[in-house]
Amino acid sequence: MPETSTARDYNSYWQFRSDTWSRLEEASGRLAVATRRGHSTEAMRDAVSGLLDILGPIEQYWAFPGAPAFRQVRDLFSSGHVDRFARTVARINRALVTESYRTCVGWSVMDSDHEQVEDERDVADEPVAGRPYFEVLVVETLTPSQERGLREDVRNWRRPEDEFIYELVVVGSGEEAVVAARLNANIQACVVRRRFSAAAAEDLTDLVRFGDGGLAGELAECSPEERAQILARRLARLRPELDLYLMTEIAVEEIAGYVSHHFRRVFHAREGSLELHLSILAGVAARYRTPFFEALRSYSRRPTGVFHALPISQGKSIVNSHWIRDMIGFYGLEIFLAETSATGGGLDSLLDPTGPLRQAQQLAAKTFGARQTYFVTNGTSTANKIVVQALVAPGDIVLVDRNCHQSHHYGLMLSGAHVVYLDAYPLHQYSMYGAVPLREVKSKLLALRAAGKLDRVKMVMLTNCTFDGVVYDVQRVMEECLAIKPDLVFLWDEAWFAFARFHPIYRPRTAMRAARTLAERLRLPAYRAQYEQQLAAEAADDDETLLARRLVPDPARAKVRVYATQSTHKTLTSLRQGSMIHVHDQDFAQKVRESFHEAYMAHTSTSPNYQILASLDIGRRQVALEGFDLVQKQLEYAMRLRDAIDHHPLLSKYMHCLSTAELIPDEFRASGIDQPLRSGLDKMSSAWELDEFVLDPSRVSLYIGASGIDGATFKREQLMDKFGIQINKTSRNTVLFMTNIGTTRSSVAYLIEVLVNIARDLDERITEMSPGEQAAHARAVLRQTNASAPLPDFSGFHPAFLDSSDPSTPEGDVRRAFFLSYDDSCCEYVSADEVEERMASGTQVVSTTFVTPYPPGFPVLVPGQVFSREIVSFMRSLDTPEIHGYDPRIGYRVYTAKAMEMAGPHPAST
Ligand SMILES: Cc1ncc(COP(=O)(O)O)c(C=O)c1O
């Protein structure tokens, strides 16, 4: 970042602040040296002063070094104590960079009057190593001496046996409170007192970001109690994990009765702060608690005799072995000490949890905003099958994105659903699909309604976000679908989206938050009035009008029945295969609990891996306490990665990051913002409020068409073999880089370095090419940059698998189509040429199986689906080495004409 960068160049103040402190350390160091040598220092002084001006307005939002200390630092500078100033700045910055301020609470930044102290621990007056640290926001207008008194109070309550240690951040207005909560991820609790002003004394225009604005106006007219409620709502919207406390001097008993549920507790101000102090610690302890992880850890320390299966338990089959002791060397003993199949002795049973596992799942539900949460140890592949089986009975109609993960297709086949495949919008240029337009979902529902089949429609299944990062407007999709079919169930596959809960811009587009918002909205009297008004005003209800209009559900009939499946292991901390099912279904207790239990039993191992379960529990703790911080950092790195690639002169010759406009056509972007990613989170937030689809900036699709190298080769030969960089997905001319909460600044820097190396190498090779080689390279570039065979839409089921009583609607019986192929005499193998010849002669050729090229990983054919010309030419154009369900040496497995004749049309429900 150049010296001149401003906060607007960043997406998070955290990064901006940290870079500014580092620059201040450098600048003040230079100034001190120049002053000592008697050189001219005017420009240096200006630079230092400019950096102090930048930090001035934001330092009050952090407890370290804290507003009073920062003022003292400034005073040192203004009074010309340059050496001491530079030493102090260096000391503060070192504490910030190493985060030693978290473990040495109480040391004064001004101690370094004499020699520079090398080790902060030497001056710490209260070493707290091992005790996690956090900050508490106090919202109250205080004089400096009152503020000092409050801090003193808090310090006096500290005891060595406290589990945590915290410091205070004090702000005097509601406006500043919201800014502090967004800027400072260390804040874990907030105490709202009675006296605080609505607006900040200073202009906060530069600090107010997405959605923070407008608060001062809202607060200005209200009573102190109403203000506290409004502020609590704002804070909860921004960071639902924060523990909020209300301190008031008037009738607490009364207030406690009507105060917003956002407050964890209400206190009487004059009763002293001890109870508040203990509550603050208890609030954080509740999130810190990991019942199953702790149970497993204490179990692992108990000596046990194992007369059961599992010889590896407590490492017993390994420690005495002569040949496999290196297993312990590699994994460490702890993991084996924790290997057990016990369900008692403090542990629990996954199939019927009543103890620590149940508690762990309840804590997860709270953290992820669900009503119920279930842990799954075989990934979202299994989570999806459980949800489908729990809700879908044979003959139920399910609408599903054809590009959904294979687990949906297998789940639907197993449960005997009649499947309507939805087509996502194609991106032919990059050989990838976007997401399913709402219009497509509505039109399929309306067709089913016209055919009188709406009562059989059970569920809509969509992937949010898609592999490539296309994100739905979840609430809008559900609202409009519920307007057509009020008891529809939604399964949102959030395999890639568990982290989204922890960022305020992402959160509204997650299934659980959208479900909660929708449920609240449907209960509002104002919503009912709006619905009735709209009903009276809009008489026409032909399909075209309904497709064009934004539909609103009838609040008297609509139900909120939403499920989300998340691969915790893909985006958060969990061992591989750790997934969760989150539920917000108002009919769960009455209609689903039993079938859910059966489905869970059907798909869950009776020997679940406890390590995975414990990692889900502790991974939940992490996001409950630092999800907000981690996701902000992840986004900052992802945006930096994009910028670094697109602004690099050599890289941009051969590659660029696909923008929102390239991945989401205009018709789905009402905001009209082309590059919300590049223009920072502010712009991003308006697009995220308005657009049908938005792009998750944490994923970077790199377009490499101009390099002439295809995606698979780029991944294997360039990234993996030469530089050890692992990526997951490629298309013909793109490679996908995913950032995650483990991404670091250094790993981003390494990736840039690698890409520059690849581009430099390519550049050199091209200049040294013979004319013949150059022509071949130009042809490769042309191939990569021209659109390939169009991506095929779902062609349709053979009539044998459609509903015989009314085949006008597209739902097909995949289970019948699948199991028919178990009779070998019904099947044959035919080459692609033969398929084409048969189609030319008017014969419908029908697949017996799923045919799934990997990548991209969606089935081009499903059992019972008829071949189309587009499918065959798309398959011919693929150079993917891995195609499940198709062996080019023996051809496609298809149904014989005779089998199709015999199968005939079938009744609606089987
Ligand atoms: C959209 C989607 N859903 C589900 C899954 C399966 O998840 P898991 O690997 O946790 O079984 C994947 C895997 O890549 C996926 O991409």
The ligand as a Gaussian input file, in Angstrom:
#p B3LYP/6-31G(d) Opt

LIG

0 1
 C      -22.625000     -27.696000      -3.138000
 C      -22.069000     -28.894000      -2.409000
 N      -22.861000     -29.574000      -1.580000
 C      -22.414000     -30.655000      -0.907000
 C      -21.123000     -31.077000      -1.043000
 C      -20.664000     -32.274000      -0.282000
 O      -20.018000     -31.850000       0.878000
 P      -19.040000     -32.769000       1.712000
 O      -17.740000     -32.752000       1.003000
 O      -19.000000     -32.086000       3.043000
 O      -19.638000     -34.128000       1.781000
 C      -20.243000     -30.400000      -1.893000
 C      -18.854000     -30.856000      -2.052000
 O      -18.067000     -30.318000      -2.739000
 C      -20.736000     -29.286000      -2.609000
 O      -19.967000     -28.603000      -3.451000

